[in-house]
Amino acid sequence: MRHVTDLSHWEITLLEGSNIEVWADGYQEIDGKYVFGVLADVDEHAQADLLITGRTPTNPKRVIVGLSRFPVEAVRQIRGG
């Protein structure tokens, strides 16, 4: 796996007060969770073992790999990008 971009710093504050730092390209809401991911080139045979949340239409190796997930209802605030 090879990262394609420079990652951004994100700070997630949970409702219970914890702060978590994540380095990722961005996040999206999927099935009630905030999923943070990175754009990477990954060999197609290795993709089956990863959480793939997006693909580029012109390059089957370039995908968005999910790194961390947080339930939407547990998050107070997301800062960064």
N, C-alpha and C positions, 0 to 999 in steps of 0.2 A: 504494500500500500504506500502510495506517495501522495502527500498533501499537495494541493494545487495552488492554494492561496495562503496569504498571511492570516492567521487566526485573530479573532477579536476577543476582547475580555468582556465577560458577562458576569453580573452579580445577581444572584437569585436570593430574595428574602422570602423565607417560608412564613406562614401564618403563626407558627409556634415560636418564631423569633430567630431561628438559625439563618446564617448567611452562608451561601455556597458560591464559590468562584468557579467558572467554567470558561475554557478557551475553546471557541468554536467559530464557524463561519456565520451561523445564525440559528434560528429555531423556528419551528412550526408547531401548530396544534394538530395532533393526530390522536383520534379516539380518546379524547378527554385528558391527554397528557401534552405537556410542552416537551418537545423532543429537540435537543440541541445536536447539530451535526456539522460535519466537515465535508467539503468537496475534495474528492480524492480519486486517483487512478488506481483501480483494483483489478487484478486479473479476474476474468469471469468465473473461473473455477473456485476462487476464494470468496466470492460474493455470497455464496450460500451460507457461510458461517457468520455473516454480519447482518446488522439491521440496516437495510437499504431503504431510504425514505424518498429517494428521487434519482432520476437518471437523465443524462443528456441524450437528445435524440440522435446525435451524429457520432457519438463515440461510446460503444457499449462498456468500455472500461471506466469511464468517468461517471461517478455516482456520488450521491450524498450518503454518508455513513452516519447513522445515529450513534451518538456517544453517551448521552445521559437523558433520562426521562424523569419528569416531575408531574404528579397529578395536578391538574389545573386548580382544583379546589384547595390544594395545599399551599399555593403560591400567593404571597401578598404583592410582590413587586419584582419586575425584571428590569435591570438597568444595564446599559452597555451597547456594544455594537460598533 
